[in-house]
Amino acid sequence: MIRISRRICSATLLTLLCITALTTHASEHGLTEHGQPALEGFSPVSYHEKGHPEMGLKKHRSIHKGNVYWFTSAEQKKTFDAAPGEYAPTFPRSCPYNLAKGRVETVDPTNFKIVDGQLLLFHRSPDQDGLQRWEESVVKDRITEKELLRRAKSNFIDLKF
Protein backbone atom coordinates (compact mmCIF):
# COMPACT_ATOMS: atom_id res chain seq x y z
CA MET A 1 0.00 0.00 0.00
CA ILE A 2 2.87 2.37 0.78
CA ARG A 3 4.36 1.68 -2.68
CA ILE A 4 1.12 2.63 -4.36
CA SER A 5 0.93 5.87 -2.37
CA ARG A 6 4.51 6.78 -3.31
CA ARG A 7 3.76 6.10 -6.98
CA ILE A 8 0.64 8.23 -6.85
CA CYS A 9 2.51 11.03 -5.10
CA SER A 10 5.37 10.82 -7.59
CA ALA A 11 3.00 10.83 -10.57
CA THR A 12 1.03 13.76 -9.13
CA LEU A 13 4.19 15.74 -8.44
CA LEU A 14 5.52 15.05 -11.95
CA THR A 15 2.22 16.17 -13.49
CA LEU A 16 2.22 19.41 -11.48
CA LEU A 17 5.81 20.14 -12.46
CA CYS A 18 5.00 19.57 -16.15
CA ILE A 19 1.96 21.86 -15.99
CA THR A 20 4.01 24.58 -14.29
CA ALA A 21 6.83 24.24 -16.84
CA LEU A 22 4.44 24.39 -19.80
CA THR A 23 2.63 27.43 -18.40
CA THR A 24 5.93 29.23 -17.82
CA HIS A 25 7.18 28.31 -21.31
CA ALA A 26 3.93 29.50 -22.90
CA SER A 27 3.96 32.84 -21.10
CA GLU A 28 7.62 33.47 -21.97
CA HIS A 29 6.93 32.82 -25.64
CA GLY A 30 3.89 34.98 -26.24
CA LEU A 31 1.23 32.40 -25.47
CA THR A 32 0.01 33.80 -22.20
CA GLU A 33 -2.70 32.22 -20.12
CA HIS A 34 -4.98 35.07 -21.19
CA GLY A 35 -4.22 34.51 -24.88
CA GLN A 36 -2.61 37.93 -25.26
CA PRO A 37 -0.52 38.44 -28.39
CA ALA A 38 3.00 39.79 -28.48
CA LEU A 39 3.26 43.57 -29.00
CA GLU A 40 -0.09 43.98 -27.21
CA GLY A 41 -1.75 43.24 -30.56
CA PHE A 42 0.13 45.73 -32.70
CA SER A 43 1.17 44.47 -36.12
CA PRO A 44 4.95 44.05 -36.50
CA VAL A 45 4.60 44.73 -40.23
CA SER A 46 3.13 48.20 -39.59
CA TYR A 47 6.26 49.39 -37.77
CA HIS A 48 8.30 48.69 -40.90
CA GLU A 49 5.81 49.63 -43.62
CA LYS A 50 3.92 52.52 -41.98
CA GLY A 51 6.58 53.81 -39.57
CA HIS A 52 4.25 53.43 -36.59
CA PRO A 53 2.38 50.65 -34.82
CA GLU A 54 -1.15 49.79 -35.94
CA MET A 55 -3.48 47.54 -33.98
CA GLY A 56 -3.85 44.16 -35.61
CA LEU A 57 -6.87 41.88 -35.69
CA LYS A 58 -7.10 38.50 -34.00
CA LYS A 59 -8.44 36.93 -37.21
CA HIS A 60 -5.15 37.75 -39.00
CA ARG A 61 -2.55 36.07 -36.79
CA SER A 62 0.65 34.06 -37.06
CA ILE A 63 3.00 32.40 -34.63
CA HIS A 64 6.74 32.94 -34.91
CA LYS A 65 9.21 31.53 -32.38
CA GLY A 66 6.34 30.92 -29.98
CA ASN A 67 5.03 34.49 -30.15
CA VAL A 68 1.54 35.25 -31.45
CA TYR A 69 1.38 38.27 -33.75
CA TRP A 70 -1.73 40.02 -35.05
CA PHE A 71 -1.93 41.90 -38.37
CA THR A 72 -4.17 44.60 -39.80
CA SER A 73 -5.01 42.56 -42.90
CA ALA A 74 -4.56 39.24 -44.66
CA GLU A 75 -1.99 40.99 -46.86
CA GLN A 76 0.16 41.95 -43.84
CA LYS A 77 -0.07 38.39 -42.53
CA LYS A 78 1.08 37.08 -45.90
CA THR A 79 3.99 39.55 -45.92
CA PHE A 80 5.03 38.49 -42.41
CA ASP A 81 4.68 34.77 -43.11
CA ALA A 82 6.97 35.09 -46.14
CA ALA A 83 9.81 36.55 -44.03
CA PRO A 84 8.98 36.65 -40.29
CA GLY A 85 12.59 37.31 -39.27
CA GLU A 86 12.49 40.62 -41.14
CA TYR A 87 9.43 41.89 -39.25
CA ALA A 88 9.34 40.28 -35.80
CA PRO A 89 10.97 42.31 -33.03
CA THR A 90 14.45 41.22 -32.02
CA PHE A 91 13.39 41.11 -28.34
CA PRO A 92 9.56 40.85 -28.26
CA ARG A 93 9.29 41.34 -24.50
CA SER A 94 12.60 42.86 -23.37
CA CYS A 95 14.02 46.37 -23.68
CA PRO A 96 17.33 46.31 -25.61
CA TYR A 97 18.75 49.29 -23.68
CA ASN A 98 18.22 47.51 -20.38
CA LEU A 99 19.50 44.22 -21.82
CA ALA A 100 22.67 46.03 -22.94
CA LYS A 101 23.07 47.12 -19.30
CA GLY A 102 22.45 43.58 -18.01
CA ARG A 103 18.88 44.15 -16.82
CA VAL A 104 15.50 42.88 -17.93
CA GLU A 105 12.61 45.34 -18.32
CA THR A 106 9.31 44.95 -20.11
CA VAL A 107 8.55 46.96 -23.22
CA ASP A 108 6.07 49.57 -24.33
CA PRO A 109 5.24 48.58 -27.93
CA THR A 110 4.64 52.22 -28.86
CA ASN A 111 8.21 53.14 -27.84
CA PHE A 112 10.30 51.72 -30.68
CA LYS A 113 13.08 52.20 -33.16
CA ILE A 114 14.23 50.25 -36.20
CA VAL A 115 18.00 49.72 -36.22
CA ASP A 116 19.64 47.97 -39.17
CA GLY A 117 16.22 46.63 -40.17
CA GLN A 118 15.58 45.20 -36.68
CA LEU A 119 12.51 46.26 -34.75
CA LEU A 120 13.50 47.22 -31.21
CA LEU A 121 10.89 47.89 -28.52
CA PHE A 122 11.87 49.91 -25.45
CA HIS A 123 10.77 50.20 -21.84
CA ARG A 124 8.91 53.32 -20.78
CA SER A 125 7.92 54.25 -17.25
CA PRO A 126 7.79 57.45 -15.17
CA ASP A 127 11.36 56.70 -14.08
CA GLN A 128 12.92 55.69 -17.36
CA ASP A 129 12.54 55.83 -21.12
CA GLY A 130 14.70 53.08 -22.62
CA LEU A 131 14.70 54.62 -26.10
CA GLN A 132 15.82 58.00 -24.74
CA ARG A 133 18.60 56.33 -22.72
CA TRP A 134 19.62 54.29 -25.79
CA GLU A 135 19.99 57.45 -27.86
CA GLU A 136 21.78 59.30 -25.05
CA SER A 137 24.29 56.44 -24.82
CA VAL A 138 25.08 56.79 -28.49
CA VAL A 139 25.72 60.54 -28.15
CA LYS A 140 27.22 60.87 -24.65
CA ASP A 141 29.03 57.55 -24.30
CA ARG A 142 29.98 57.37 -27.98
CA ILE A 143 28.73 53.79 -28.25
CA THR A 144 27.36 52.78 -31.62
CA GLU A 145 23.88 51.34 -31.92
CA LYS A 146 25.50 48.26 -33.38
CA GLU A 147 27.57 47.82 -30.19
CA LEU A 148 24.55 48.38 -27.93
CA LEU A 149 22.64 45.80 -29.96
CA ARG A 150 25.53 43.34 -29.70
CA ARG A 151 25.60 43.79 -25.92
CA ALA A 152 21.83 43.37 -25.67
CA LYS A 153 21.93 40.14 -27.68
CA SER A 154 24.81 38.80 -25.60
CA ASN A 155 23.08 39.61 -22.32
CA PHE A 156 19.75 38.31 -23.60
CA ILE A 157 21.29 34.88 -24.02
CA ASP A 158 22.96 35.07 -20.58
CA LEU A 159 19.84 36.38 -18.80
CA LYS A 160 17.55 33.90 -20.52
CA PHE A 161 19.28 30.97 -18.80
C-alpha positions, 0 to 999 in steps of 0.5 A: 500500500505504501508503494502505491501511495509513493507512486501516486505522489510521484505521478502527481508531483511530476504532473504538477511540475509539467503543468508549471513548466508548460505554463511558464514556457507558454507565457515566456513565448507569447502564449500567455494564459490570457491569450494575449498576443506579443506587442499587445496586438500591434502588427509588426509589419506596420512598424516597418511599412507605416513607420508606426504601430497599428493595432492588428486583428485577431483573425489575422494572426501568425506564430513565430518563435512561440510568439503570437502576432496580429496583423491589420489585414490578410496581406500583412499576414502574408507579408510576415509569413513570407519573411517573419525574421524581417518583421518580428521584433528582435526582443519581443518582451525585453528592452534592448537598452536595459538588456545592454546594461544587463537588466530585464525590463518589459517593453512599451510597444509604442516606444520603438526604433528600427536599427539595421532593419531590426525592430526594437521595442523599449521600456517606458515608465515614469522613471525611465525611457529606454529609447531615450537612454539608448539614444543618449548612450550613443551621443554621450558615451559614444557607443554605436547602436550596433555595439549596444545591440551586440551587448543586448543580444549577448546579455539576452542569451545570458539572462535567458538561462 
